[in-house]
Amino acid sequence: MPRRFDAVISDIDGCLSPEASEPFDTPALAQLAEHNRLAYERGDRPVVTLCSGRPEPFVEAMCRLLGNRSLPAVAENGVWLFHPAANGWDRDPAIRPEHLRAVQDAAAWVETELGPLGVVMQPGKAASLSLWHPDAAYLRSLEGRVREAFGREGWPLRVSMTWFYINCDLEFVSKATGVRRLVEAAGLSRERLAGIGDTPSDEAIAAGVSWFACPANADERLKARADYVSPRREVEGVLDILEHLPR
């Protein structure tokens, strides 16, 4: 049977894996890898690719785990595209040296002002910052302070809170710009794309596809945007969503 969609663009944290440090559900991920294997072998279902705030090496490893051999994947909230077929990476060309310097200056401020409070930065990011603290509620209380400091210094960084991180991204780079670059690089069309997400930042995925779904653990604000909400959580929810894709 011909497939309705050519690709499914999925977030990682909260969809394919827990955002915290619990182990992967490897049997479920193996089922997802089998889905991708059959997508390539039979052409009767869409290939699952990724759009995540995670650093590029994490996204690259997940692509390999899931057997995505051809479709670009978005990493670091739009900073990078990983190209599995070419084993290559490209950074958003709008990011210039002065933007990288601003990120470095912001990182130095975080290290000086928030480091003594127990805040650390997620390793591996090139043009953004993700701040973490073992007490997520306490971290959330610092969000306004971070936003105020960045505005005062003129650093062009957008500040937003996920379940466990404060993300600080260049204002002109996002999952939305990443999805647009993915679509252009792969020669895809919005009409033949589906998406999966769990937090408000994944509205950018929803806006770039023609059909969107959420696992049961998704933010209620995003569920209101979805065409389908799975009764299952995280990767089990993603597997259920793939079963409910319109044919």
Accessible surface in RSA format (square Angstrom, percent):
REM  Atomic radii and reference values for relative SASA: ProtOr
REM  Chains: A
REM  Algorithm: Lee & Richards
REM  Probe-radius: 1.40
REM  Slices: 20
REM RES _ NUM      All-atoms   Total-Side   Main-Chain    Non-polar    All polar
REM                ABS   REL    ABS   REL    ABS   REL    ABS   REL    ABS   REL
RES MET A   1   183.21  94.9 132.00  87.4  51.21 121.9  98.17  83.5  85.04 112.7
RES PRO A   2   128.17  93.4 104.54  95.3  23.63  85.9 114.15  94.2  14.02  87.1
RES ARG A   3    63.07  26.5  52.55  26.8  10.52  25.0   9.25  12.6  53.82  32.6
RES ARG A   4   104.31  43.8  90.97  46.4  13.34  31.8  34.78  47.5  69.53  42.1
RES PHE A   5     1.89   0.9   1.27   0.8   0.62   1.6   1.27   0.8   0.62   1.8
RES ASP A   6    32.01  22.4  29.28  29.1   2.73   6.5   7.70  18.1  24.31  24.2
RES ALA A   7     0.00   0.0   0.00   0.0   0.00   0.0   0.00   0.0   0.00   0.0
RES VAL A   8     0.14   0.1   0.14   0.1   0.00   0.0   0.14   0.1   0.00   0.0
RES ILE A   9     0.00   0.0   0.00   0.0   0.00   0.0   0.00   0.0   0.00   0.0
RES SER A  10     0.00   0.0   0.00   0.0   0.00   0.0   0.00   0.0   0.00   0.0
RES ASP A  11     7.21   5.1   7.21   7.2   0.00   0.0   0.00   0.0   7.21   7.2
RES ILE A  12     0.00   0.0   0.00   0.0   0.00   0.0   0.00   0.0   0.00   0.0
RES ASP A  13    21.99  15.4  20.74  20.6   1.25   3.0   9.98  23.5  12.01  12.0
RES GLY A  14     3.15   3.9   0.00   N/A   3.15   3.9   3.15   8.6   0.00   0.0
RES CYS A  15     0.00   0.0   0.00   0.0   0.00   0.0   0.00   0.0   0.00   0.0
RES LEU A  16     0.47   0.3   0.00   0.0   0.47   1.2   0.00   0.0   0.47   1.3
RES SER A  17     3.59   3.0   1.95   2.6   1.64   3.8   2.76   5.9   0.83   1.2
RES PRO A  18    20.56  15.0  17.73  16.2   2.83  10.3  17.80  14.7   2.76  17.1
RES GLU A  19    18.33  10.5  10.25   7.8   8.09  19.3   4.56   8.8  13.77  11.2
RES ALA A  20    42.01  38.6  25.97  40.1  16.04  36.5  35.73  50.3   6.29  16.7
RES SER A  21   117.58  99.4  82.22 109.7  35.36  81.5  55.90 119.0  61.68  86.4
RES GLU A  22   100.08  57.5  86.60  65.5  13.48  32.1  50.17  97.0  49.91  40.7
RES PRO A  23   118.04  86.0  97.77  89.1  20.26  73.7 108.90  89.9   9.14  56.8
RES PHE A  24    81.81  40.9  65.15  40.4  16.65  43.3  65.15  39.5  16.65  47.7
RES ASP A  25    53.44  37.4  44.90  44.7   8.54  20.2  26.14  61.5  27.30  27.2
RES THR A  26    82.92  59.0  79.16  80.3   3.76   9.0  55.76  74.9  27.15  41.0
RES PRO A  27    93.02  67.8  83.15  75.8   9.87  35.9  90.68  74.9   2.35  14.6
RES ALA A  28     0.89   0.8   0.17   0.3   0.71   1.6   0.35   0.5   0.54   1.4
RES LEU A  29     1.37   0.8   1.07   0.8   0.29   0.7   1.19   0.8   0.18   0.5
RES ALA A  30    60.51  55.6  48.33  74.6  12.18  27.7  54.62  76.9   5.89  15.6
RES GLN A  31   101.08  56.5  92.10  67.3   8.97  21.4  35.36  75.3  65.72  49.8
RES LEU A  32     0.00   0.0   0.00   0.0   0.00   0.0   0.00   0.0   0.00   0.0
RES ALA A  33    25.49  23.4  22.26  34.4   3.23   7.3  22.61  31.8   2.88   7.6
RES GLU A  34    72.43  41.6  69.67  52.7   2.76   6.6  39.92  77.2  32.51  26.5
RES HIS A  35    22.33  12.2  19.75  13.7   2.59   6.6  13.34  13.7   8.99  10.5
RES ASN A  36     0.00   0.0   0.00   0.0   0.00   0.0   0.00   0.0   0.00   0.0
RES ARG A  37   107.77  45.3 104.73  53.4   3.04   7.2  61.00  83.4  46.77  28.3
RES LEU A  38    21.30  11.9  21.30  15.2   0.00   0.0  21.30  15.0   0.00   0.0
RES ALA A  39     2.55   2.3   0.00   0.0   2.55   5.8   0.00   0.0   2.55   6.8
RES TYR A  40    60.14  28.1  29.67  16.9  30.47  79.3  33.44  25.1  26.69  32.9
RES GLU A  41   113.66  65.3  75.73  57.3  37.93  90.3  42.55  82.3  71.11  58.1
RES ARG A  42   146.37  61.5 111.03  56.6  35.34  84.1  36.21  49.5 110.16  66.8
RES GLY A  43    34.81  42.9   0.00   N/A  34.81  42.9  21.11  57.9  13.69  30.7
RES ASP A  44    40.47  28.3  27.87  27.7  12.59  29.8   9.05  21.3  31.42  31.3
RES ARG A  45    51.65  21.7  51.27  26.1   0.38   0.9   7.60  10.4  44.05  26.7
RES PRO A  46     4.81   3.5   4.81   4.4   0.00   0.0   4.81   4.0   0.00   0.0
RES VAL A  47     6.96   4.6   6.96   6.3   0.00   0.0   6.96   6.0   0.00   0.0
RES VAL A  48     0.43   0.3   0.00   0.0   0.43   1.0   0.00   0.0   0.43   1.2
RES THR A  49     0.09   0.1   0.00   0.0   0.09   0.2   0.09   0.1   0.00   0.0
RES LEU A  50     0.96   0.5   0.96   0.7   0.00   0.0   0.96   0.7   0.00   0.0
RES CYS A  51     0.00   0.0   0.00   0.0   0.00   0.0   0.00   0.0   0.00   0.0
RES SER A  52     1.21   1.0   1.21   1.6   0.00   0.0   0.00   0.0   1.21   1.7
RES GLY A  53    14.07  17.3   0.00   N/A  14.07  17.3  10.09  27.7   3.98   8.9
RES ARG A  54    37.28  15.7  35.38  18.0   1.90   4.5   3.39   4.6  33.89  20.5
RES PRO A  55    11.47   8.4  11.47  10.5   0.00   0.0  11.47   9.5   0.00   0.0
RES GLU A  56    17.96  10.3  17.64  13.3   0.32   0.8   8.30  16.1   9.65   7.9
RES PRO A  57    86.56  63.1  78.70  71.7   7.85  28.6  81.00  66.9   5.55  34.5
RES PHE A  58    57.29  28.7  49.16  30.4   8.13  21.2  55.45  33.6   1.84   5.3
RES VAL A  59     0.00   0.0   0.00   0.0   0.00   0.0   0.00   0.0   0.00   0.0
RES GLU A  60    25.29  14.5  25.29  19.1   0.00   0.0   6.43  12.4  18.86  15.4
RES ALA A  61    58.46  53.7  49.78  76.8   8.68  19.7  54.05  76.1   4.41  11.7
RES MET A  62     4.97   2.6   4.73   3.1   0.24   0.6   1.54   1.3   3.42   4.5
RES CYS A  63     0.67   0.5   0.33   0.4   0.34   0.8   0.67   1.7   0.00   0.0
RES ARG A  64   156.12  65.5 130.93  66.7  25.19  60.0  61.80  84.5  94.32  57.2
RES LEU A  65    83.62  46.6  66.51  47.6  17.11  43.0  74.46  52.3   9.16  24.7
RES LEU A  66     0.78   0.4   0.78   0.6   0.00   0.0   0.78   0.5   0.00   0.0
RES GLY A  67    25.46  31.4   0.00   N/A  25.46  31.4  24.69  67.8   0.77   1.7
RES ASN A  68     5.96   4.1   0.77   0.7   5.19  12.5   0.81   1.9   5.15   5.0
RES ARG A  69   138.96  58.3 127.14  64.8  11.82  28.1  63.11  86.2  75.85  46.0
RES SER A  70    51.24  43.3  37.90  50.6  13.33  30.7  31.58  67.2  19.66  27.5
RES LEU A  71    20.69  11.5  20.69  14.8   0.00   0.0  20.69  14.5   0.00   0.0
RES PRO A  72     7.59   5.5   7.59   6.9   0.00   0.0   7.59   6.3   0.00   0.0
RES ALA A  73     0.00   0.0   0.00   0.0   0.00   0.0   0.00   0.0   0.00   0.0
RES VAL A  74     0.00   0.0   0.00   0.0   0.00   0.0   0.00   0.0   0.00   0.0
RES ALA A  75     0.00   0.0   0.00   0.0   0.00   0.0   0.00   0.0   0.00   0.0
RES GLU A  76     0.41   0.2   0.20   0.2   0.22   0.5   0.13   0.2   0.29   0.2
RES ASN A  77    10.53   7.3  10.31  10.0   0.22   0.5   3.64   8.8   6.89   6.7
RES GLY A  78     0.02   0.0   0.00   N/A   0.02   0.0   0.01   0.0   0.02   0.0
RES VAL A  79     2.41   1.6   2.41   2.2   0.00   0.0   2.41   2.1   0.00   0.0
RES TRP A  80    53.46  21.5  53.37  25.8   0.08   0.2  49.70  26.5   3.75   6.1
RES LEU A  81     3.87   2.2   3.87   2.8   0.00   0.0   3.87   2.7   0.00   0.0
RES PHE A  82     3.77   1.9   3.77   2.3   0.00   0.0   3.77   2.3   0.00   0.0
RES HIS A  83    41.20  22.5  41.05  28.5   0.15   0.4  27.69  28.5  13.51  15.7
RES PRO A  84    24.33  17.7   6.04   5.5  18.29  66.5   7.00   5.8  17.33 107.7
RES ALA A  85    83.15  76.5  44.35  68.4  38.80  88.3  50.56  71.2  32.59  86.3
RES ALA A  86    80.85  74.3  48.96  75.6  31.90  72.6  59.64  84.0  21.22  56.2
RES ASN A  87    80.78  55.7  72.66  70.2   8.12  19.5  25.42  61.2  55.36  53.5
RES GLY A  88    18.10  22.3   0.00   N/A  18.10  22.3  18.10  49.7   0.00   0.0
RES TRP A  89   127.36  51.1  99.73  48.3  27.63  64.9  99.18  52.9  28.18  45.7
RES ASP A  90    52.26  36.6  48.44  48.2   3.82   9.0  37.42  88.1  14.83  14.8
RES ARG A  91    87.38  36.7  74.27  37.9  13.12  31.2  11.66  15.9  75.73  45.9
RES ASP A  92    10.97   7.7  10.35  10.3   0.62   1.5   0.00   0.0  10.97  10.9
RES PRO A  93   116.00  84.5  84.91  77.4  31.08 113.0  95.40  78.8  20.60 128.0
RES ALA A  94    46.74  43.0  36.23  55.9  10.51  23.9  45.86  64.6   0.88   2.3
RES ILE A  95     7.28   4.1   0.00   0.0   7.28  17.6   0.00   0.0   7.28  19.8
RES ARG A  96   122.93  51.6 122.05  62.2   0.89   2.1  47.91  65.5  75.02  45.5
RES PRO A  97    84.36  61.5  82.78  75.5   1.58   5.8  83.84  69.2   0.52   3.3
RES GLU A  98    75.39  43.3  68.64  51.9   6.75  16.1  39.73  76.8  35.66  29.1
RES HIS A  99    19.28  10.5  19.10  13.3   0.18   0.5   7.00   7.2  12.28  14.3
RES LEU A 100    37.24  20.7  36.41  26.0   0.83   2.1  36.69  25.8   0.55   1.5
RES ARG A 101   134.83  56.6 134.43  68.5   0.40   1.0  60.53  82.7  74.30  45.0
RES ALA A 102    11.35  10.4   8.68  13.4   2.67   6.1  10.85  15.3   0.50   1.3
RES VAL A 103     8.05   5.3   8.05   7.3   0.00   0.0   8.05   7.0   0.00   0.0
RES GLN A 104   116.42  65.1 107.90  78.9   8.52  20.3  42.07  89.6  74.34  56.4
RES ASP A 105    75.92  53.2  71.43  71.1   4.49  10.6  10.68  25.1  65.24  65.1
RES ALA A 106     0.00   0.0   0.00   0.0   0.00   0.0   0.00   0.0   0.00   0.0
RES ALA A 107    22.20  20.4  21.55  33.3   0.65   1.5  21.88  30.8   0.32   0.9
RES ALA A 108    59.37  54.6  50.59  78.1   8.78  20.0  58.08  81.8   1.29   3.4
RES TRP A 109    36.10  14.5  29.53  14.3   6.57  15.4  29.06  15.5   7.03  11.4
RES VAL A 110     0.92   0.6   0.92   0.8   0.00   0.0   0.92   0.8   0.00   0.0
RES GLU A 111   112.43  64.5 103.95  78.6   8.48  20.2  42.59  82.4  69.84  57.0
RES THR A 112    92.82  66.0  76.95  78.0  15.86  37.8  57.33  77.0  35.49  53.6
RES GLU A 113    70.58  40.5  61.93  46.9   8.65  20.6   6.42  12.4  64.16  52.4
RES LEU A 114     0.18   0.1   0.18   0.1   0.00   0.0   0.18   0.1   0.00   0.0
RES GLY A 115    26.60  32.8   0.00   N/A  26.60  32.8  12.14  33.3  14.47  32.4
RES PRO A 116   108.92  79.4  65.65  59.8  43.28 157.3  78.70  65.0  30.23 187.9
RES LEU A 117    67.17  37.4  51.96  37.2  15.21  38.2  58.47  41.1   8.69  23.4
RES GLY A 118    34.50  42.5   0.00   N/A  34.50  42.5  29.40  80.7   5.10  11.4
RES VAL A 119     5.21   3.4   0.00   0.0   5.21  12.6   0.00   0.0   5.21  14.1
RES VAL A 120    80.49  53.0  76.31  69.1   4.18  10.1  80.49  69.9   0.00   0.0
RES MET A 121    48.70  25.2  32.78  21.7  15.92  37.9  31.16  26.5  17.54  23.2
RES GLN A 122    29.40  16.4  16.64  12.2  12.76  30.4  16.23  34.5  13.18  10.0
RES PRO A 123   112.55  82.0  96.90  88.3  15.65  56.9 107.16  88.5   5.39  33.5
RES GLY A 124    56.99  70.3   0.00   N/A  56.99  70.3  32.31  88.7  24.68  55.3
RES LYS A 125    37.03  18.1   7.61   4.7  29.42  70.0   3.99   3.6  33.04  35.2
RES ALA A 126    49.62  45.6  25.26  39.0  24.36  55.4  33.77  47.6  15.85  42.0
RES ALA A 127     0.09   0.1   0.00   0.0   0.09   0.2   0.00   0.0   0.09   0.2
RES SER A 128     1.90   1.6   0.06   0.1   1.84   4.2   0.01   0.0   1.90   2.7
RES LEU A 129    13.55   7.5  11.60   8.3   1.95   4.9  13.10   9.2   0.45   1.2
RES SER A 130     2.19   1.8   1.83   2.4   0.35   0.8   0.88   1.9   1.31   1.8
RES LEU A 131     0.00   0.0   0.00   0.0   0.00   0.0   0.00   0.0   0.00   0.0
RES TRP A 132    96.45  38.7  96.45  46.7   0.00   0.0  79.52  42.4  16.93  27.5
RES HIS A 133    24.74  13.5  22.50  15.6   2.24   5.7  14.27  14.7  10.47  12.2
RES PRO A 134    98.97  72.1  66.05  60.2  32.92 119.7  67.95  56.1  31.02 192.8
RES ASP A 135    71.94  50.4  66.17  65.9   5.78  13.7  24.20  56.9  47.75  47.6
RES ALA A 136    28.02  25.8  23.17  35.8   4.85  11.0  23.46  33.0   4.56  12.1
RES ALA A 137    76.45  70.3  61.17  94.4  15.27  34.7  66.24  93.3  10.21  27.0
RES TYR A 138    76.56  35.7  70.75  40.3   5.82  15.1  62.83  47.2  13.73  16.9
RES LEU A 139     0.16   0.1   0.16   0.1   0.00   0.0   0.16   0.1   0.00   0.0
RES ARG A 140   119.90  50.3 113.16  57.7   6.74  16.0  49.19  67.2  70.72  42.9
RES SER A 141    79.19  66.9  41.72  55.7  37.47  86.3  50.16 106.8  29.03  40.7
RES LEU A 142    13.49   7.5  13.49   9.6   0.00   0.0  13.49   9.5   0.00   0.0
RES GLU A 143    30.79  17.7  30.79  23.3   0.00   0.0   5.32  10.3  25.47  20.8
RES GLY A 144    42.42  52.3   0.00   N/A  42.42  52.3  33.49  91.9   8.93  20.0
RES ARG A 145   101.84  42.8  94.12  48.0   7.72  18.4  41.80  57.1  60.04  36.4
RES VAL A 146     0.00   0.0   0.00   0.0   0.00   0.0   0.00   0.0   0.00   0.0
RES ARG A 147   109.78  46.1 105.86  54.0   3.92   9.3  59.92  81.9  49.86  30.2
RES GLU A 148   119.25  68.5 106.96  80.9  12.29  29.3  42.97  83.1  76.29  62.3
RES ALA A 149     1.36   1.3   1.36   2.1   0.00   0.0   1.36   1.9   0.00   0.0
RES PHE A 150     2.68   1.3   2.65   1.6   0.03   0.1   2.68   1.6   0.00   0.0
RES GLY A 151    58.07  71.6   0.00   N/A  58.07  71.6  37.72 103.5  20.35  45.6
RES ARG A 152   153.83  64.6 114.41  58.3  39.41  93.8  76.55 104.6  77.28  46.8
RES GLU A 153    90.47  51.9  63.94  48.4  26.53  63.2   5.98  11.6  84.50  69.0
RES GLY A 154    58.00  71.5   0.00   N/A  58.00  71.5  33.56  92.1  24.44  54.7
RES TRP A 155    36.08  14.5  29.27  14.2   6.80  16.0  20.66  11.0  15.42  25.0
RES PRO A 156    35.84  26.1  32.39  29.5   3.46  12.6  35.84  29.6   0.00   0.0
RES LEU A 157    10.96   6.1   0.00   0.0  10.96  27.5   0.00   0.0  10.96  29.5
RES ARG A 158    82.71  34.7  77.00  39.3   5.71  13.6  60.48  82.7  22.23  13.5
RES VAL A 159    12.20   8.0   1.01   0.9  11.20  27.0   1.01   0.9  11.20  30.4
RES SER A 160    43.44  36.7  41.60  55.5   1.85   4.3  34.00  72.4   9.44  13.2
RES MET A 161    32.58  16.9   4.51   3.0  28.07  66.8   4.51   3.8  28.07  37.2
RES THR A 162    24.53  17.4  18.30  18.5   6.23  14.9  23.88  32.1   0.65   1.0
RES TRP A 163    98.10  39.4  91.36  44.2   6.74  15.8  88.42  47.1   9.67  15.7
RES PHE A 164    76.33  38.2  76.24  47.2   0.09   0.2  76.24  46.2   0.09   0.2
RES TYR A 165    29.79  13.9  29.79  17.0   0.00   0.0   9.81   7.4  19.99  24.6
RES ILE A 166     0.13   0.1   0.13   0.1   0.00   0.0   0.13   0.1   0.00   0.0
RES ASN A 167    16.25  11.2  16.25  15.7   0.00   0.0   0.46   1.1  15.79  15.3
RES CYS A 168     0.00   0.0   0.00   0.0   0.00   0.0   0.00   0.0   0.00   0.0
RES ASP A 169     6.24   4.4   6.24   6.2   0.00   0.0   1.66   3.9   4.58   4.6
RES LEU A 170     1.15   0.6   0.14   0.1   1.00   2.5   0.14   0.1   1.00   2.7
RES GLU A 171   108.03  62.0  86.90  65.7  21.13  50.3  25.06  48.5  82.97  67.7
RES PHE A 172    72.48  36.3  54.59  33.8  17.90  46.6  65.47  39.7   7.01  20.1
RES VAL A 173     0.83   0.5   0.79   0.7   0.04   0.1   0.79   0.7   0.04   0.1
RES SER A 174    26.03  22.0  26.02  34.7   0.01   0.0  20.30  43.2   5.73   8.0
RES LYS A 175    12.83   6.3  10.52   6.5   2.31   5.5   4.82   4.3   8.01   8.5
RES ALA A 176    29.38  27.0  27.48  42.4   1.91   4.3  28.67  40.4   0.71   1.9
RES THR A 177    23.40  16.6  23.15  23.5   0.25   0.6  23.15  31.1   0.25   0.4
RES GLY A 178     0.07   0.1   0.00   N/A   0.07   0.1   0.07   0.2   0.00   0.0
RES VAL A 179     3.11   2.0   3.11   2.8   0.00   0.0   3.11   2.7   0.00   0.0
RES ARG A 180   149.95  63.0 142.92  72.9   7.04  16.8  71.72  98.0  78.23  47.4
RES ARG A 181    37.36  15.7  34.25  17.5   3.10   7.4  28.42  38.8   8.94   5.4
RES LEU A 182     0.00   0.0   0.00   0.0   0.00   0.0   0.00   0.0   0.00   0.0
RES VAL A 183    28.64  18.8  28.39  25.7   0.25   0.6  28.39  24.7   0.25   0.7
RES GLU A 184   145.66  83.6 122.94  93.0  22.72  54.1  50.31  97.3  95.35  77.8
RES ALA A 185    59.55  54.8  16.28  25.1  43.26  98.4  27.72  39.0  31.83  84.3
RES ALA A 186    34.26  31.5   2.19   3.4  32.07  73.0  11.75  16.6  22.51  59.6
RES GLY A 187    69.30  85.5   0.00   N/A  69.30  85.5  36.08  99.0  33.22  74.4
RES LEU A 188    32.54  18.1  15.33  11.0  17.21  43.3  17.75  12.5  14.79  39.8
RES SER A 189    46.77  39.5  40.67  54.3   6.10  14.0  37.58  80.0   9.19  12.9
RES ARG A 190   109.60  46.0 105.45  53.8   4.16   9.9  43.92  60.0  65.69  39.8
RES GLU A 191   115.44  66.3 109.13  82.6   6.31  15.0  60.62 117.3  54.82  44.8
RES ARG A 192    90.30  37.9  90.30  46.0   0.00   0.0  38.20  52.2  52.10  31.6
RES LEU A 193     0.49   0.3   0.49   0.4   0.00   0.0   0.49   0.3   0.00   0.0
RES ALA A 194     0.48   0.4   0.48   0.7   0.00   0.0   0.48   0.7   0.00   0.0
RES GLY A 195     0.04   0.0   0.00   N/A   0.04   0.0   0.00   0.0   0.04   0.1
RES ILE A 196     0.47   0.3   0.47   0.4   0.00   0.0   0.47   0.3   0.00   0.0
RES GLY A 197     0.00   0.0   0.00   N/A   0.00   0.0   0.00   0.0   0.00   0.0
RES ASP A 198     0.10   0.1   0.10   0.1   0.00   0.0   0.00   0.0   0.10   0.1
RES THR A 199    12.70   9.0  12.70  12.9   0.00   0.0   8.85  11.9   3.85   5.8
RES PRO A 200    56.66  41.3  47.30  43.1   9.36  34.0  50.01  41.3   6.64  41.3
RES SER A 201    52.93  44.7  34.75  46.4  18.18  41.9  43.11  91.8   9.81  13.7
RES ASP A 202     0.00   0.0   0.00   0.0   0.00   0.0   0.00   0.0   0.00   0.0
RES GLU A 203    71.75  41.2  71.75  54.3   0.00   0.0  46.97  90.9  24.78  20.2
RES ALA A 204    19.19  17.6  10.89  16.8   8.30  18.9  15.86  22.3   3.33   8.8
RES ILE A 205     0.00   0.0   0.00   0.0   0.00   0.0   0.00   0.0   0.00   0.0
RES ALA A 206     0.75   0.7   0.00   0.0   0.75   1.7   0.00   0.0   0.75   2.0
RES ALA A 207    58.10  53.4  41.75  64.4  16.35  37.2  44.00  62.0  14.10  37.3
RES GLY A 208    18.20  22.4   0.00   N/A  18.20  22.4  16.09  44.2   2.11   4.7
RES VAL A 209     2.49   1.6   0.20   0.2   2.29   5.5   0.20   0.2   2.29   6.2
RES SER A 210    42.09  35.6  14.79  19.7  27.30  62.9  17.93  38.2  24.16  33.9
RES TRP A 211    27.32  11.0  26.43  12.8   0.90   2.1  17.05   9.1  10.27  16.7
RES PHE A 212     1.12   0.6   1.12   0.7   0.00   0.0   1.12   0.7   0.00   0.0
RES ALA A 213     0.00   0.0   0.00   0.0   0.00   0.0   0.00   0.0   0.00   0.0
RES CYS A 214     0.00   0.0   0.00   0.0   0.00   0.0   0.00   0.0   0.00   0.0
RES PRO A 215     0.00   0.0   0.00   0.0   0.00   0.0   0.00   0.0   0.00   0.0
RES ALA A 216    27.79  25.5  18.87  29.1   8.92  20.3  19.21  27.1   8.58  22.7
RES ASN A 217    25.13  17.3   9.21   8.9  15.92  38.3  12.07  29.0  13.06  12.6
RES ALA A 218     6.29   5.8   0.00   0.0   6.29  14.3   0.00   0.0   6.29  16.7
RES ASP A 219    19.48  13.6  15.88  15.8   3.60   8.5   4.62  10.9  14.86  14.8
RES GLU A 220   123.97  71.2 114.83  86.9   9.14  21.8  66.46 128.6  57.51  47.0
RES ARG A 221   171.99  72.2 153.27  78.1  18.72  44.6  79.75 109.0  92.24  55.9
RES LEU A 222     3.87   2.2   2.03   1.5   1.84   4.6   3.81   2.7   0.06   0.2
RES LYS A 223    44.54  21.7  37.37  22.9   7.18  17.1  14.88  13.4  29.66  31.6
RES ALA A 224    94.39  86.8  50.86  78.5  43.53  99.0  64.11  90.3  30.29  80.2
RES ARG A 225    89.97  37.8  76.82  39.2  13.15  31.3  38.66  52.8  51.31  31.1
RES ALA A 226    22.81  21.0   0.00   0.0  22.81  51.9   0.23   0.3  22.58  59.8
RES ASP A 227    85.76  60.1  48.30  48.1  37.46  88.6  11.82  27.8  73.94  73.7
RES TYR A 228    48.48  22.6  43.56  24.8   4.92  12.8  44.74  33.6   3.75   4.6
RES VAL A 229    55.86  36.8  37.79  34.2  18.07  43.5  37.79  32.8  18.07  49.0
RES SER A 230     1.35   1.1   0.00   0.0   1.35   3.1   0.04   0.1   1.31   1.8
RES PRO A 231   107.06  78.0  72.89  66.4  34.18 124.2  83.02  68.5  24.04 149.4
RES ARG A 232   124.43  52.2 120.34  61.3   4.09   9.7  28.63  39.1  95.80  58.1
RES ARG A 233   140.74  59.1 134.41  68.5   6.32  15.1  58.29  79.7  82.45  50.0
RES GLU A 234    39.70  22.8  39.70  30.0   0.00   0.0   5.25  10.2  34.45  28.1
RES VAL A 235     6.18   4.1   6.18   5.6   0.00   0.0   6.18   5.4   0.00   0.0
RES GLU A 236    68.76  39.5  68.44  51.8   0.32   0.8  32.56  63.0  36.20  29.6
RES GLY A 237     0.00   0.0   0.00   N/A   0.00   0.0   0.00   0.0   0.00   0.0
RES VAL A 238     0.00   0.0   0.00   0.0   0.00   0.0   0.00   0.0   0.00   0.0
RES LEU A 239    23.28  13.0  21.35  15.3   1.92   4.8  21.68  15.2   1.60   4.3
RES ASP A 240    11.19   7.8   9.81   9.8   1.38   3.3   1.34   3.1   9.85   9.8
RES ILE A 241     0.13   0.1   0.13   0.1   0.00   0.0   0.13   0.1   0.00   0.0
RES LEU A 242    10.28   5.7   6.21   4.4   4.07  10.2   6.43   4.5   3.84  10.3
RES GLU A 243   128.38  73.7 111.17  84.1  17.21  41.0  34.36  66.5  94.02  76.8
RES HIS A 244    93.60  51.2  76.43  53.1  17.16  43.9  54.02  55.7  39.58  46.1
RES LEU A 245     7.99   4.5   3.56   2.5   4.43  11.1   3.56   2.5   4.43  11.9
RES PRO A 246    39.63  28.9  26.67  24.3  12.95  47.1  37.43  30.9   2.20  13.6
RES ARG A 247   169.00  71.0 117.24  59.8  51.76 123.2  78.84 107.7  90.16  54.6
END  Absolute sums over single chains surface
CHAIN  1 A    10878.0       8565.9       2312.1       6212.0       4665.9
END  Absolute sums over all chains
TOTAL         10878.0       8565.9       2312.1       6212.0       4665.9
